[in-house]
């Protein structure tokens, strides 16, 4: 694993020595005790920015073998091959990789608009699937992915890697057991300052038109623009849900997990492209609020100002009646509330006795708590490899990933329609807005079809 910056966490990854010291088994120990028949033969579809990070996470484990890699860019594949054990095959077409009989499982780390097609094809090809987050570009895609995975009985893992962090599992248990009292607000922040340059203004030229057309896939045909390709595709709705589904899915999943909630009852959003003058489509400022049956879950995005969103500069905060949980990338902390023992006084100029006694009556009901740890992707990869062998359910199986992704996707729809939307989670439709329902999917560009 490289020591470097992760776009998924916004933090520096731990190095190989740190990981092998904290993991149950190091990659070296696995390679020593497992024979070739015990190894999981992996194919990697998409080995660019995040795909390279995911590949590194799997390379930490000696019981995985990189059999094949796939990407539109030969330079990306060559980079992946150089770090692999052996000599993996290279493919520019993911369907040829799926045809290989010596591949047990695949990791899909392509842009979001390709996830559904590749995932479904991989399941039908008999491969177990690790697919990066966000799971899908639309709610309809996500539900279809769940159905196909269940029908084909594939082991699935969505790349929401906090689910495999032991110290975060402990935080979830603490919240669910009432450790901070009744939670009424849970919030996540994505803050950065991209002003004034942003995505720039140059469109550039494609390496070749065929590569551009294949990159677009089911998305609408548009003239080439380098900002739409590779990492910055996340700023365009045809390929991504923006930062709400990029960082927001991590936050939604963690908060939903802590709360023990499946789906929201309603959602509303406000924001826009207020400061940035570049070609992006997604907002530079956005606030989304979901009602999770008595808990307000909030996503705040500020990309024209990078000041911390809360007292600790944490990624997420859960506010309970007895305390506040601050969730950082590698630690969490509970700060107790000081609860009053007296009823709220009716202030009067005739007698300030009750008023003066109110604040001194406050006392903490819980003790401060904290923990440190790692939710590195390598732990998530380990869980996937183990579940391939045991056929057990992964920490973030396809349904879990779909619920967290779909919640963020409907947040985007609320923003696009400028409306308060009531969500029927069983039907996966809005009960009060027909126009919003039409945004739950889009028409693929021929000849692409959702399988």
N, C-alpha and C positions, 0 to 999 in steps of 0.2 A: 504494500500500500504506500502511496506517496504521502509525504508530509506536505500539505498544501491547502489552498483555500477551496472550500466546497461551496458551490452555488446553492446546494440543497439546504445547508445549515447556516450559511453565512458566517462560518467560523473555520478555524484551522483544524484539519484532521489530526488525530494523534498519529504518531509514527509507528512503524512495524514493531519496535521493541515494546512500546506501550501496549499495543494490542495483544501481543503474544503473552505478555505478563498478566493481562486481565481476562483473556479468553479461557474457556475450560480446557481447550487443547490448542496448541500452536499448529501452524501449517506444517512445521517440521515434524512434529509428533504424529500428525495424521499420515504424512507421506511415509513414515517409518512403519506404521502398524497396519496400513491398509494395502491390500493387493489391488491389481488392476481391476478385478471384478467388483470391488467395493467402490470404485470411483464413479462419480456422476459425470457423464459426458455432456458438456455444455456447448451450445451455440449462442453467439452474441449478435443480436440484430441492432445495429446502431452503436458505433463505438467512438462517437464524437465526445463532446464535453462530458455530459453526465454518463454516457455509456462507458467512457474510459474510467470514470470513478467507480461505476458498478463492477466493471471487469476487475479492477484492482481489489475491490472488496472480496470477490470470489477467489482471486488468486491467493488470498491469505490462507486458503484451506487446501491442504494437500489432497483431499479426496475429490476435488473437482478437476476435470481435465478439459481444457479449451480445445474443442475439436474443430470448430469453424467460427469464422467471423463474417459479418455482412455489413457493408456500408456503400454509399454512393461514391465515397472518396477513397481512392487507393491509399493515400498517405495515412488516413486514419487506420485502415486495416493493417498496413505495414507496421505501424506503431504498436497495435495490439498484438500482432504476431511476435514481434521482437521480445515482448515481456512474457510470453506464454511458454509453458513447458512443451517441448515438441514443436511441430510445424503445423498449425491449424490451416485448414482449407479457407480460401477467400471467395466470397460471392458478392456480386453487385445486386443480385435479385434474391430477396429473402425467401421466395418460394423454392428456389433451388436448395437453399440451406435446409428448409423443412423437409425436403425429399430425402435427405441423408438418413439412412437407417441406423447409423452409429451415434446419433444424437439423442440423448434422453430428455433433455430440457433446454429451454431457451430463455434468455434474458432480453427483453425488448426495451430499448432506451432511445427510441426514435421520437421525433416531435409528436405532440399529443394527437394530431389529426390522423395519424397512422396506427395508433394503439389498437383500436377495435378490430380493424381488418387483420392485422398481423396476429393478434391474440386469438381470434376465432380460427384462423387458418392453422395456427400452431396446435390448438386443442384438437381440431379435426385430424391433424397429422399425428396425433398420439403423443405430443410432447407436453411435459409439465412446463408451467410458465411463470416466470418472474417478470412482471411488467411495471415499468416506472410510473410514478404518479405525475400528474393527475391521471386516474385510470382512463378517462375518456374525454372526448370533446363535447359530447351531448349526453343527456340523461338516457335517451333511448339506446344509444350505443352501450352504455354501462349496463343497463338491464339485460340487453342481448348477450353481453359477455358473461354475465352471471348465469344465464340460462344455458349457454353452450358449455361452460365449465362444469356445471352440474350434470348435464346430459352425458358428457364425455368422461366424467369422473377424473378430471385432471387435478393435480396438486397446483395450487396457485398462491402467489405471493405478490401483493402490490407494494411498491417501493416506498411506503410510508414507514420509514425505518425506526422511528421512535418506539414503535410497538415492541421492538426487541431489546430495548434498553432496560436492564434490570432495575436501575434506580428510578426510572420512570414508572415501571410497573408497581413499585413500592409507593410512589406518590399517588397513583390511581387508587390503590387499595386504601390508602390513608383518607383520601377525599370521600370515597364511597362509604367508608365506615363512620363518617361524620366528623372527621378530624378537624375540619375548619367550620363545622356547623352547617347550616343550610346555605347552599350557594345560590345567589340570585343574579350574579353577573360573572361572565367568563369572557375574556377578551384577548385577542392577539393583534400584534402590530407588525407591519412591514414598513420600515422607514429607511429612506435613503435620499440623497440629494443628487439628482441627475441633471439639474439645471446648470448652465443654459444649453450645453451641447447636445445632450440626449443621444439620439440615434444618428445624428449627422444628416447630411443632405444628399450625398452622392449615391446614385442608384447602382453604379457598377455594371459589369457585364458578366453573364454566366460563363462557366467553363465550357459548357455546350448546352444547347437548347433541350436535348434529350434528358440530360441530368436534371435540369430545372423542371421539366414536365413530370419526371418520375418523382422528384421531391414533392411536388404539389399533390400528386396522387388524387384522392377524392375531392380535394379542395378546388374552388373555382380557379379557372385559368386566368392569370393576370400577367402583365409584363414583369420581367425579372427585376427584383430589387434586393440588393445584398442584405438589407435590414430585415427582410422577410425570411431569410435563410439562416441556418445554424442557430446559435443561441438566441439572437434577438427576434426570432419568430414569436417569442412569447409576448411581444407587444402588438400582435395582430390577431384578431378574433377568428380568422379562417383556420388558424393552426393551434390556437391556445385560448384558454380563458383568462389570460393575463396573470397578474400577480395574485389575484384572488384565488385562482386555482393552482398557481405555482407554489407560493409560500402559504397561501390561505388553506390549502388542503391539509398541510402539516398541522396547522393550528386547529382547524376544525376537527380533525381526527383526534388530536390530543385532548381537546376540551370535551368533545363528545364522549370520549372514552372515560374521562374522569367523572363525567356526569351520569354515565350509564344510560345515555339517550340514543335512540336510533335516528330519528328524523325530526325536523322542525315542524311547527304548525303553520308558521307564516314567516314572511321575509319582506324587508323593505331596504332600499339602498338610495344613497345620494352621493354625488360626486361628479367629476368631469376632468377634462383636459384643461386645467386652469392656468398653468404656468408654462408648460413646455410648448415650444413652437415647432417641434420636429414632426415626423411623419407617423408617429405612433397612433394606434386606435384606442388602446386601453387608457383609462384615466390616470392622471398623475396624482389625483386626490380622490379617495373613495372611503365611504363608511357604509358597511352592511350590517344590519341587525336582524337576527333570527329569534323567534320565540320558540324555545324548546320546552314547551309545556311548563311555564313558570320560571324558566331561567333565560335571561337575556344573554345571547352569545353575539359578540361583536367582533368584526374585522375592520381594522383601521389601516389604511394605506396612505402614506405620505411620501411622495417621490420628488418633492421640490423643497423638502426640509428634512434634515436628518436628526433633529433633536429627539431624545428618548421619549417614548410614549408614556412612561410611568416612572415611579420613584427609583426603581432599581435598573431601569433600562432592560427589563426582561422581555423575552419574546411573548410570553403569555402570563396572564394573571387571572386567578379565580378568587372572587370576593365572597367569603362566607360570613355568617353571623358571628362566628367566634374567632375568625382569623383570615388572613390573606395568604394565598399560595402564589409565590413568584417562581415561574418556570424559565430557567435559562437553558442554554444549549448543553451544558455539562454539569448543572447543579440545580437544586431547588431549595427554596427556603419558605418556611411558614412564619409570618409575623402575627402574633396574637392581637386581637382586638381587645379593647378595655370596655367591657359591658357594664352599663349602669345597674345598680341595685334598686334604684328608686324610679317611680313613675315620672314621666315627662311633666315638669311643673308648668302650670299656667302662670306666666310671668305677670307680676303686678307691681306697680310702684308703691303699694301700701305695705308689702311685706316681701323682702327678697330672701327670706330664710331658706325656702325650698329651692329656689333658684341657685343659691350659693352652695347648697349641699349636693346638688345633682352631679356635677363633674367629679368631685372627690369620692363619690360612691362607686366610680368605675373601677372594675378589677378584671384582670385577665382570667379567662375561663380555661385556657389551654396553655401549654408550654411551647416556647419556640422550638422549631425542628428544622433540620436541614440535611441534605445529602448531596454527594457528588458521584459522578459516574460518566458513562459514555453511551451514546446511542449511535455509535458508528455503524455505517452500512454493513460492515463485515459481520456484525452480530446478526443482522437481518438475513444476510446470505447464508450464514451458518444454520439458521432456523429453516430456511428453504431446503437446503441440502439434507438436513435431518428428516424433514417431512417427506421428501421424495422417497427416502428409504423406508420410513414407517407408514407412509400414506396417511399420516395424521393431518389435521387442519393447521395451516400456518398461522403465525401471529397476526398477519394482516391478509387474510384470504380475500377472494374476489368480492364477496358480499360486503365485507367490512370496508374495503376500498371504495366500492360503489356508493355506499351510504355517505361516506365522508366527501367524496367527489361530487355527488349529485347535490348535496347541500350548498356547495360553493357555486355550482353551475346555475342553480336557481337564483342565487344572489346576483349573478350577472344579468339574468333575465329581468329581475326586479329593477336593476339599474337601467337597462335598455328600454324598458317599457314605462319607466318613471311611475311605478305603481306599487301599491301594497298588495302582496300576493298571498292567498291562503293555499296551503299545500296539503293535498290528499296523498299521504305517503304510501297508502296501499295501492291506489291506482296510479301513483306517480304522475299526477296531473294537478293543475291548479283548478280549484273549485269555483273561482270567482273571476276568471279572465281567459276567455277563449283565445284572444290574440297572443297572450303569453304562452299558451300551450303550443302554438305553432313554432315557437322557438326551442322546443325540447329536442328537436333534431333539424337537420337540413338535408337538402337534396344533393346526393353525391354527384360529382362530375362523371358522366359515362366514360368508360364502361364499368366503373366501380360500383359494387353493391354490398350492402351489409348482409353477411351470410347468416 
